[in-house]
Amino acid sequence: MKSHIYIFICSFMAVFSFTANAQYRTDKKLENKLRVLLSSFHGTAGVYVRNLRTGKEAAIIADTIFPTASIVKVPILVGIFKKIDEGVYTYHQPLIYRDSIARGGSGLMQFFKDSTPTEVRTLVSLMLSHSDNTAAVWCEKLAGGGVEINSWLEKNGFRYTRVNARTPGREKMNKEYGWGQTTPREMSDLMVMIREGKTVSKAASEQMYRDLTDVFWDEYALSQIPPYVQAASKQGMVDASRSEAVLVNAPHGDYVFYVATKNNKDTRWETNNEAWQLARDVSSLLWNYFEPHYGWKPAAGVEKLRQ
């Protein structure tokens, strides 16, 4: 009897696992087009795409772990809104900036004068719009640090997406991947969760989505989407790893994609960096694939604005 029960449970789990993995159909035509784009990249490149209306997906090493760089700020965003939802803070909670928390790299808050009044909303806005490192580290701390953020990720089915920096037990992964890690599929899933109101709460998800649509870094994947079409996004970049997460509210249905790179040979910080150009090429392919009759392309001379 016990053996029969064991067999039944194993069979059920196998079917459940297959069903979970088979919920999206593969778009072979799109996948082949993407494979051609990625094949000449000098480094490791992966991509995940899903059309939310049709349920079709395309995936190329989409379950491989990549560094997030600043895209880790999306899980941090969820973490801070979890605290807001729990009543620990309010979205407009007053704060006082101390220059001891300043971090270099991207962002404006590092240039604030000591004792400058600010608020949680400003931290969130700067963290996403300008990818502000100082604001992000502050938000990470307010969210309970990597331990609490990672706990939420694990409980919500994210196996590989984690905060590594300043997180006990993640030292080895921090050395390998940096501040955070994810896969193209998982970060796409997180963007979709936010879009569909399924993270902390529907209200929190809606505000998070608003914040993700106000981004300064629009010269990469976003440059290939009409400026009249809303897109939520986050970019992440260090010398040898450049990635981008985008969810487009396209006229004929939302689609999400994540372009990830690592081990990049081109580490230049020039506008024609190979990884940035790959993000543009993938984004252009997807826009024209999903919206073939829209009749838009980047205006002539736009390249001058990138100089």
N, C-alpha and C positions, 0 to 999 in steps of 0.2 A: 504493500500500500504506500509506504513512504517513498519507494522508488518511483511509483506512478505519479505521486505528487511532485517529486523533484523534476521528473521529465516534463510535466505540465508547466511548472514554473519556468523552466529553462526555455521551453518552446514559446511561452508567452513573452518572455523577455526578448527572445530573438525576433519575434514578430514585431514587438513594440519598437525595438531598436531599428529594424528595417523600415518601419513606417515613419519613424522620426527622421531618418536620413533620406527617405524618398518623398517627403512632402513637397519638394520643389522639383520640377522637371528641368532637365538640362537643355539649354538652348545651344545645340551643337554648332549651328551656323555662326552665332556670335562668339562662341568659345574659340572656334577656329580662327576667326578674324583677330581676336585678342592674342592668340598664340603667336600669330605672325608678328604682331607689334612687339611682343615681349622677347621674341627669339633672338634679336640682335642686341639686346641690352647687355652692357659690360658690367656684370654684377649678378645679383640674385633678385629677380622681380616676380611678384605674385599679384594676382588680382581676383577680386570677387565682385560679381554683379548680380543684382536681382531686380526684376521688374515686379513691383508690388501688386500690380493689377493682374498680370497673367500668372504670376507664381513661377515664372521661368528664371533659371539662374545660369551663370557661367562662372567657372572656377578654375584657376590655374594656381597650383600650390597654395590654395586658399586656407589650408589648415597648418601651414608652416608658421612658426613663431618669428616675428620681426620686431625690432625695436620700435617703440611708439614715438620716441622723442616727445614733442609737445602734444601729441594726440592723447597722451595719458591724462590730459586735462579734461577729457570727456568723462572718464570714470570719476575723477575728482569732482567734476560738476555734479554728478549724481550724488556723490557723498555729501557735498555741502547742502544740497536740496533735501537730502534725507534728514539732516539735522534741523533744517528749517521746518520741515513737515512735523518733526517730533517736538517742536516748540523750543528747542535749545537756543536758536537765534531767530531773528526775523530777517526778511529780505532787505529791509532798510535799517538793520541793526547798526547803530553808530560804533565806529572803531577809531582808534588813534594809531597812525602810522609811526613806527620807530625805524630809524635808518639801520638798526642792527640786523634787520631781516632782509635787507637789500640783496638781490641776486643779480648777477650780470646777465648778458645775453639780451634777448628780445624783451621789449616792454618799456613802459613809461614810469611805473611806480618807483623804480630804483632811483629816480631823480626827484621824488617828493622830498620836501624838507621834513626834518624830524619834527614830530608832534602834529603833523598835518591831520586834520579831521577827515575821515572817510567813512564808508559804510560797506556792508557785505555786497550789496548790489554792484558797487563800483569795482570791488575785487573780482566778482564774477565776470563783469563786462570786460575789464581789462585782460583777464586771464584768457578769454575766448577771442575777443576782437583783435587784440594786439599780441596774443599769445604771451602775455606778461608773466615772466618767470617768478618775479617777486610776489605778485598777486596769487599765482598758482601755488607756491609753497605755503603761503599764508592760508589759502583755502584748504589745502591738503591738511594742514594742522587743525583748522577749525572742524574739518570733517572727521577728525579722529585718527588721522594718519593712515598709512598704507594698510595697517592691520584691519581697521574697520572697513575701509573701502574694499579690500580684497575679500573680506567676509561676505559683503553684499554681493560681490561678483560671483563668488563660489555658490552662494545660496540661490542665485538666479541663473545657474547653468553655464557660467563662463569658466571653462576649464583652464584656459591659457592666459587670459587677460589679467594682468596684475600690475600693481604699483610695486616697484623694486626699491627705489631710493628711500632712505630713512625708515626702512621697514625691517624689523628683526626677523632673521631667518631667510632673508632674500638677498644676502650679500653676494652670493655666487652669481645669481641671476642679474643682479645690479651690475656686476663687473662685465658680464657678457652682453646684456641688452641695454643697460643704462636705466634711466628713470622709470620706464615702464616697458611692457611687452604685450603683444596681442597677435592675433592672426587676422588676415583679411576678412574671413567669414565672421569671426566674433565681433570685430568692431562694427561691421555692417549691421549685425544683429542688434548691437546696442543702439546704433543710430535709429534703427527701425522701432525698437522698443520706446525710445523717446518720442518718435513721430506718432506712434499709436497710443501714447498716453499710458504705457504699461510699466513705467519705472517706479518712482516713489509714489506718485499720485497723478491723476490726470491733470490737475492744475499745475503741479510742479513740472510735469513733462512739457506742458504747453509753454511755460516760461523758459524752460531750458531750450526748447526748440527755437523760440524767438531769439534767444541769446546766440544760438549757433548760426543764425542767418545774418548776423552782423559781423562780418569778417574783413579785416584789413588786407589779408594776404590773398588777393584775387588774381594774381598773374599766372597761376598754374592751371589746375583743372577748371577752376571757375571761369577762366578767360574764354573757355570754349562753350559756355552756356550763355544764352541771351541775358543781358542785364535786367530784362523785364520779367524774367522767370525766377521765382524764389528757390534758393538752395541753402540747406543747412550744411555746414562743413567744418572741418578742423584739419589743420596742416601740421606736420611734424618734420623737423629737419635738423640733422647734424651732418658733419662732413661726409660720411660714407653711408648715410641712410636718409632717404627723403620719401615721405609717404603722405597720403591724403585720403580723408574720408569725406564723402559727399552724398547727400540725399537730395535729389532734385524733384521739385513739385512740378513735373512736366505736364503740359496740356492734356496728353492722352494717358496719364497715369504716372504715379511716382516711381522712381527707380533709385536704388542705392548702389554705390560702388566704393571700393577701397583699393587703391593702388599702393603697393608696398615695395620698398627696395632696401637692400642691404648689401654689404661687401662691394659698394660702388667704386669703380675705378676712377670715375670723374668726381672729384671732391671739390671742384671749383665753386665759388659763390658768384657765378656769372649767370645772367638770365637764360643763357642757352645750355645750362647744365643738363646732362643727359637724362637724369632722373626727372627733372622738372619738365623737360620736353616730352618724356614718356607720359607723364600725367596729363599734359595737354593733348597728346595724341589719343590716349585712351578716352578722355572726356569727349573729344571731338567725335570719335568713332561712335560712342554711346549716344550722344545727342542726335546725330544723324541717323543712327539705327532705329532709335525709338520715336524720333520726330522727323521723318524723312521729308515731309511736305511743309515744314514750318517756314522754310525759305530764309533762314538767317545764317550769317557767317560773320566772324570778327571783321570790323571795319578796316578798310585799307589804312595803313599808317599806324595801326595800334602798336606795332613793334617799337616805334619811337618812344612811346610812353614807358617802356620797360627799361630804357637806357638811363 
